[in-house]
Amino acid sequence: MLKTGIIGCGRIADKHMTAIKEMSGCEIVGVCDREELMAKQLYDRYDVKEYFTDVHRLLDEAGPDVVHITTPPQSHFELGKLCLAAGCHLYIEKPFTLNTAEAEELIRIAKEKDLKVTVGYNVQFSHAARKMRELVNSGYLGGDPVHMESVWCYPFTDPGYAKAILGDSNHWIRSLPGRYLHDILGHGISRIAEFLKSDSPTVIAKGSVSPMLKSMNESDIIDELRVIIHDNDNTTAYFTFSSQINPPIKQFRIYGPRNSLIMDHEHQTVVKVSKNYTLYLNHFISPLTDSRQYLSNSIGNMMKFIKRDFHFESGISYLIESFYKSISDNTPLPISYREILLTSKIMDAIFEQIYA
């Protein structure tokens, strides 16, 4: 039985609690938040053993085996070190840390103590993302990726997040090295990092403030970003972030020497791009082939929905379950340390350039 503790009792903690409660072989032994009201409401709603306002008391009295850190990123590094020193495995919400140096230090300590850590890139484990990964790993591309395109859009229409940032000049996101982008980019960048061969790719980034934000006299938040990434093995990638593209797109395209794949996170579809036909046949057969694939995706999604396996948080449930299995059964981590560090390095390079 793995004993679990949660530090940080805000909105994201609910998703962690729900996922953990659905698993067997683990028990939530304590939740902690420096605001007692936040800790107590989570404790009451999820029937947890104890709640705390002091991290040291959680670690000493509840004695968790695994700790989920769901606090703002500024605290991840120090809290992570405390938990590792207490002998706890770590699940840290994204972004993992504020920079690569902090990420390297936490991973070094974890290895030294024979503990495991992971990061909350849960969209990497949606149904569509897992299907795409299986196809790539099976050799469908016909070799290493030639090029990748990752597009991640997040509009300023979510009243619980984006609008809160714009309405609060002291919001914690504004003090991150990458400001607004720092809390969001990991999902889209990690998709690229997973398939890069080099540990030090070349990154060229250009950021700007959208006309919409300028009209609101907002100049501190960059919400339009374009990035070129070049691997040493001649694999290239483009990354696009936008708050203005509508409808919002969350898509990943990976192109191989023989075949290619298009994964759409919003629609939870994976489409194979495998053949061009000669002359006019290409205009007739290819659209029919694509329509059959979309129909198959739609039917598959409906079947998952009927089986109650198509909720929006299926990715976080899969990631947490895989992480716990890696601890109990000593299986590989769902997200490698290399991928965590490479994602962090790329983000560091982006923020250094756009906020120079």
C-alpha positions as a printed NumPy array, in Angstrom:
array([[  0.   ,   0.   ,   0.   ],
       [  1.501,   3.322,  -1.104],
       [  0.732,   6.237,   1.187],
       [  0.174,   9.538,  -0.616],
       [  0.328,  13.163,   0.494],
       [ -0.63 ,  16.288,  -1.448],
       [  0.941,  19.723,  -0.965],
       [ -1.151,  22.515,  -2.435],
       [ -4.937,  22.265,  -2.253],
       [ -6.048,  24.474,  -5.147],
       [ -8.07 ,  23.586,  -8.221],
       [ -5.564,  21.196,  -9.8  ],
       [ -5.37 ,  19.163,  -6.574],
       [ -8.945,  17.984,  -7.156],
       [ -7.864,  16.207, -10.333],
       [ -5.057,  14.46 ,  -8.474],
       [ -7.376,  13.428,  -5.645],
       [ -9.947,  11.956,  -8.038],
       [ -7.31 ,   9.984,  -9.959],
       [ -5.675,   8.612,  -6.794],
       [ -9.031,   7.661,  -5.259],
       [ -9.839,   5.552,  -8.324],
       [ -6.678,   3.45 ,  -7.95 ],
       [ -6.204,   0.436,  -5.742],
       [ -3.115,  -0.096,  -3.644],
       [ -2.75 ,   3.495,  -2.437],
       [ -4.159,   5.69 ,   0.33 ],
       [ -4.187,   9.475,   0.747],
       [ -2.826,  10.016,   4.237],
       [ -2.697,  13.807,   4.312],
       [ -3.182,  17.072,   2.439],
       [ -1.338,  20.3  ,   3.155],
       [ -1.769,  23.967,   2.349],
       [ -0.481,  27.018,   4.22 ],
       [ -4.054,  28.365,   3.982],
       [ -5.934,  26.209,   6.487],
       [ -9.289,  26.738,   4.771],
       [ -7.911,  25.326,   1.519],
       [ -6.488,  22.255,   3.241],
       [ -9.651,  21.635,   5.241],
       [-12.034,  21.851,   2.267],
       [-10.045,  19.2  ,   0.392],
       [ -9.859,  17.078,   3.541],
       [-13.642,  17.297,   4.015],
       [-14.635,  16.632,   0.415],
       [-12.38 ,  13.631,  -0.157],
       [-12.49 ,  11.992,   3.274],
       [ -8.739,  12.237,   3.877],
       [ -7.142,  11.077,   7.128],
       [ -5.562,  14.408,   8.122],
       [ -4.917,  17.918,   6.894],
       [ -1.932,  20.143,   7.662],
       [ -0.753,  23.708,   7.209],
       [  2.912,  22.805,   7.712],
       [  4.832,  20.623,   5.252],
       [  7.177,  19.287,   7.917],
       [  4.235,  17.986,   9.943],
       [  2.779,  16.286,   6.869],
       [  6.07 ,  14.524,   6.197],
       [  6.792,  13.634,   9.83 ],
       [  3.313,  12.676,  11.089],
       [  1.557,  11.288,   7.996],
       [  4.708,   9.633,   6.59 ],
       [  3.737,   9.539,   2.888],
       [  5.612,   7.352,   0.402],
       [  4.618,   9.594,  -2.514],
       [  4.006,  13.349,  -2.475],
       [  2.175,  15.335,  -5.128],
       [  3.303,  18.975,  -5.275],
       [  0.519,  21.087,  -6.784],
       [  1.638,  24.512,  -5.582],
       [  2.763,  27.451,  -7.778],
       [  6.084,  26.658,  -9.534],
       [  8.137,  29.089,  -7.432],
       [  7.933,  26.607,  -4.539],
       [  8.528,  23.359,  -6.452],
       [ 12.292,  23.217,  -5.965],
       [ 12.415,  23.803,  -2.203],
       [  9.395,  21.613,  -1.507],
       [ 10.847,  18.922,  -3.754],
       [ 14.11 ,  18.886,  -1.815],
       [ 12.239,  18.625,   1.499],
       [ 10.178,  15.674,   0.278],
       [ 13.156,  13.857,  -1.209],
       [ 15.084,  14.354,   2.037],
       [ 12.138,  12.688,   3.811],
       [ 12.393,   9.686,   1.46 ],
       [  9.329,  10.452,  -0.678],
       [  8.813,   9.848,  -4.382],
       [  7.624,  13.006,  -6.175],
       [  4.92 ,  13.915,  -8.646],
       [  5.382,  17.632,  -9.434],
       [  2.84 ,  19.604, -11.418],
       [  4.103,  21.378, -14.52 ],
       [  6.299,  23.275, -14.905],
       [  8.653,  20.911, -13.087],
       [ 10.885,  23.719, -11.75 ],
       [ 11.728,  27.313, -12.654],
       [ 14.801,  26.345, -14.687],
       [ 17.003,  23.468, -15.806],
       [ 19.522,  23.871, -12.97 ],
       [ 16.785,  23.233, -10.394],
       [ 15.445,  20.298, -12.415],
       [ 18.897,  18.728, -12.645],
       [ 19.401,  19.078,  -8.891],
       [ 16.085,  17.416,  -7.98 ],
       [ 16.746,  14.544, -10.372],
       [ 20.288,  14.168,  -9.009],
       [ 18.981,  13.925,  -5.431],
       [ 16.268,  11.458,  -6.464],
       [ 18.808,   9.178,  -8.153],
       [ 21.135,   9.426,  -5.167],
       [ 18.34 ,   8.341,  -2.818],
       [ 16.905,   5.732,  -5.208],
       [ 13.629,   7.646,  -5.423],
       [ 11.502,   8.486,  -8.455],
       [ 10.116,  11.792,  -9.715],
       [  7.833,  12.8  , -12.554],
       [  6.116,  15.895, -13.907],
       [  2.474,  16.581, -14.745],
       [  2.582,  16.558, -18.54 ],
       [ -0.693,  14.67 , -18.477],
       [ -1.762,  15.574, -22.041],
       [  1.085,  13.344, -23.193],
       [ -1.075,  10.435, -22.019],
       [ -4.449,  11.199, -23.546],
       [ -5.932,   8.41 , -25.655],
       [ -4.82 ,  10.076, -28.893],
       [ -1.297,  10.776, -27.622],
       [ -0.835,   7.173, -26.531],
       [ -2.099,   5.879, -29.884],
       [  0.295,   8.175, -31.755],
       [  3.225,   7.079, -29.563],
       [  2.446,   3.414, -30.215],
       [  2.479,   4.023, -33.969],
       [  5.789,   5.892, -33.821],
       [  7.388,   3.237, -31.61 ],
       [  6.166,   0.501, -33.98 ],
       [  8.188,   2.089, -36.792],
       [  5.274,   3.581, -38.718],
       [  7.267,   6.692, -39.719],
       [  9.861,   4.536, -41.463],
       [ 12.746,   5.999, -39.484],
       [ 13.554,   8.939, -37.234],
       [ 11.315,  12.014, -37.536],
       [ 12.327,  14.425, -40.274],
       [ 10.237,  17.298, -38.941],
       [  7.653,  18.045, -36.231],
       [  5.063,  20.774, -35.719],
       [  3.494,  21.431, -32.34 ],
       [  0.707,  24.006, -32.006],
       [ -0.707,  24.859, -28.601],
       [ -3.357,  27.587, -28.319],
       [ -4.853,  28.879, -25.096],
       [ -7.295,  31.803, -25.335],
       [ -7.978,  34.464, -22.732],
       [-11.553,  33.272, -22.295],
       [-11.18 ,  30.988, -19.263],
       [-12.505,  33.062, -16.34 ],
       [-10.822,  30.823, -13.801],
       [ -7.335,  31.206, -15.241],
       [ -6.476,  33.618, -18.046],
       [ -8.853,  36.38 , -17.017],
       [ -7.652,  36.065, -13.424],
       [ -4.093,  36.73 , -14.579],
       [ -5.065,  39.797, -16.574],
       [ -7.035,  41.185, -13.642],
       [ -4.284,  40.755, -11.05 ],
       [ -0.985,  42.63 , -11.42 ],
       [  0.435,  40.563,  -8.531],
       [ -0.603,  37.14 ,  -9.827],
       [  2.092,  34.524,  -9.147],
       [  2.365,  33.734, -12.87 ],
       [  3.73 ,  37.22 , -13.543],
       [  6.837,  36.499, -11.453],
       [  7.797,  33.334, -13.357],
       [ 10.836,  33.593, -15.683],
       [  8.536,  32.985, -18.645],
       [  5.509,  34.756, -17.154],
       [  2.235,  33.523, -18.662],
       [  3.957,  31.166, -21.108],
       [  5.946,  29.398, -18.381],
       [  2.859,  27.699, -16.979],
       [  1.571,  26.501, -20.359],
       [  4.368,  25.721, -22.82 ],
       [  5.472,  22.424, -21.26 ],
       [  2.574,  20.502, -22.776],
       [  3.432,  21.51 , -26.336],
       [  7.243,  21.517, -25.969],
       [  7.396,  18.092, -24.317],
       [  5.749,  16.558, -27.38 ],
       [  8.752,  17.69 , -29.431],
       [ 11.344,  16.852, -26.767],
       [ 10.185,  13.233, -26.648],
       [ 11.405,  12.605, -30.203],
       [ 14.573,  14.728, -30.352],
       [ 17.909,  12.893, -30.436],
       [ 20.148,  15.756, -29.303],
       [ 20.332,  16.875, -25.686],
       [ 21.243,  20.414, -26.785],
       [ 19.166,  21.431, -29.818],
       [ 19.401,  24.89 , -31.351],
       [ 16.416,  27.063, -30.388],
       [ 15.35 ,  30.275, -32.13 ],
       [ 12.363,  32.048, -30.569],
       [ 10.317,  35.126, -31.377],
       [  7.636,  36.398, -29.009],
       [  5.207,  39.296, -29.132],
       [  2.293,  40.867, -27.3  ],
       [ -0.968,  40.425, -29.2  ],
       [ -2.939,  43.477, -30.402],
       [ -5.722,  42.45 , -28.023],
       [ -3.466,  42.713, -24.972],
       [ -1.932,  45.942, -26.254],
       [ -5.421,  47.416, -26.477],
       [ -5.781,  46.624, -22.76 ],
       [ -2.46 ,  48.374, -21.972],
       [ -0.951,  44.983, -21.096],
       [  2.711,  44.838, -22.091],
       [  4.204,  42.369, -19.601],
       [  2.56 ,  39.215, -20.964],
       [  3.831,  37.735, -24.215],
       [  1.027,  35.644, -25.658],
       [  2.205,  35.03 , -29.243],
       [  5.235,  32.774, -29.7  ],
       [  6.946,  31.165, -32.696],
       [  9.904,  28.802, -32.211],
       [ 12.262,  26.923, -34.552],
       [ 14.13 ,  23.945, -33.072],
       [ 16.999,  22.237, -34.902],
       [ 18.375,  18.895, -33.748],
       [ 21.982,  17.863, -34.388],
       [ 20.701,  14.915, -36.43 ],
       [ 18.964,  17.304, -38.833],
       [ 15.52 ,  16.801, -37.355],
       [ 13.688,  20.126, -37.197],
       [ 10.599,  21.285, -35.346],
       [  8.302,  24.286, -35.223],
       [  6.416,  25.289, -32.108],
       [  3.55 ,  27.781, -32.14 ],
       [  1.732,  29.238, -29.173],
       [ -1.155,  31.658, -29.619],
       [ -3.914,  33.135, -27.519],
       [ -5.565,  34.653, -30.608],
       [ -6.092,  31.74 , -33.018],
       [ -9.731,  30.659, -33.023],
       [-10.958,  28.085, -32.632],
       [ -8.019,  27.141, -30.369],
       [ -5.806,  24.385, -31.783],
       [ -3.825,  21.801, -29.837],
       [ -2.213,  19.696, -32.513],
       [  0.981,  17.751, -33.134],
       [  2.28 ,  16.64 , -36.539],
       [  5.237,  14.331, -36.934],
       [  6.712,  13.679, -40.385],
       [  8.833,  10.617, -41.207],
       [ 10.848,   9.426, -44.217],
       [  8.043,   7.055, -45.246],
       [  4.841,   8.038, -43.399],
       [  3.538,  10.835, -41.184],
       [  0.985,  11.297, -38.388],
       [ -1.377,  14.096, -37.327],
       [ -2.592,  14.059, -33.728],
       [ -5.332,  16.468, -32.621],
       [ -5.675,  16.861, -28.858],
       [ -8.94 ,  18.826, -28.958],
       [-10.674,  16.227, -31.132],
       [ -8.715,  13.229, -29.792],
       [ -7.958,  11.966, -33.272],
       [ -4.909,  10.401, -34.913],
       [ -4.71 ,  10.393, -38.72 ],
       [ -2.153,   8.476, -40.755],
       [ -0.61 ,  10.188, -43.783],
       [  0.861,   7.38 , -45.838],
       [  0.387,   7.653, -49.589],
       [ -0.098,  10.018, -52.513],
       [ -1.901,   8.785, -55.607],
       [ -1.091,   9.756, -59.175],
       [ -2.821,  12.553, -61.032],
       [ -6.447,  13.215, -60.135],
       [ -6.789,  10.048, -58.012],
       [ -4.997,  11.943, -55.264],
       [ -7.914,  14.384, -55.104],
       [-10.516,  11.625, -54.814],
       [ -9.062,   8.657, -52.945],
       [ -7.046,  10.533, -50.295],
       [-10.041,  12.54 , -48.955],
       [-12.058,   9.316, -48.787],
       [ -9.237,   7.581, -46.902],
       [ -8.997,  10.478, -44.461],
       [-12.771,  10.534, -43.938],
       [-12.718,   6.825, -43.089],
       [ -9.991,   7.47 , -40.519],
       [-11.946,  10.314, -38.907],
       [-15.053,   8.122, -38.792],
       [-13.032,   5.359, -37.127],
       [-11.665,   7.871, -34.597],
       [-15.187,   9.112, -33.874],
       [-16.578,   5.613, -33.315],
       [-13.622,   4.715, -31.107],
       [-14.125,   7.857, -29.022],
       [-17.827,   7.088, -28.61 ],
       [-17.051,   3.547, -27.462],
       [-14.575,   4.876, -24.875],
       [-17.23 ,   7.356, -23.713],
       [-19.782,   4.568, -23.275],
       [-17.226,   2.606, -21.244],
       [-16.607,   5.745, -19.103],
       [-13.014,   5.915, -20.264],
       [-13.165,   9.152, -22.208],
       [-13.279,  11.855, -19.532],
       [-11.136,  14.969, -19.862],
       [ -8.757,  13.803, -17.126],
       [ -7.989,  10.361, -18.536],
       [ -4.431,  11.555, -19.226],
       [ -3.687,  12.497, -15.631],
       [ -5.217,   9.23 , -14.393],
       [ -3.029,   7.227, -16.762],
       [  0.095,   9.2  , -15.867],
       [ -0.417,   8.867, -12.099],
       [ -1.222,   5.167, -12.373],
       [  1.867,   4.587, -14.54 ],
       [  4.048,   6.528, -12.1  ],
       [  2.801,   4.532,  -9.13 ],
       [  3.357,   1.296, -11.034],
       [  6.945,   2.365, -11.777],
       [  7.429,   2.756,  -8.007],
       [  5.742,  -0.453,  -6.852],
       [  6.861,  -2.724,  -9.722],
       [ 10.129,  -0.956, -10.599],
       [  9.025,  -0.417, -14.2  ],
       [ 10.36 ,   2.472, -16.349],
       [  9.099,   5.96 , -15.572],
       [  6.274,   7.207, -17.818],
       [  8.294,  10.375, -18.566],
       [ 12.047,   9.952, -18.759],
       [ 14.404,  12.279, -16.913],
       [ 15.984,  13.126, -20.248],
       [ 12.631,  14.371, -21.553],
       [ 12.01 ,  16.419, -18.408],
       [ 15.424,  18.079, -18.689],
       [ 15.252,  18.623, -22.447],
       [ 11.838,  20.269, -22.157],
       [ 13.245,  22.517, -19.445],
       [ 16.301,  23.41 , -21.555],
       [ 14.178,  24.391, -24.54 ],
       [ 11.904,  26.51 , -22.346],
       [ 14.925,  28.218, -20.749],
       [ 16.255,  29.083, -24.211],
       [ 12.885,  30.47 , -25.29 ],
       [ 12.454,  32.689, -22.236],
       [ 16.035,  33.94 , -22.428],
       [ 15.415,  35.132, -25.984],
       [ 11.934,  36.622, -25.725],
       [ 12.57 ,  38.381, -22.397],
       [ 16.165,  39.416, -23.093]])
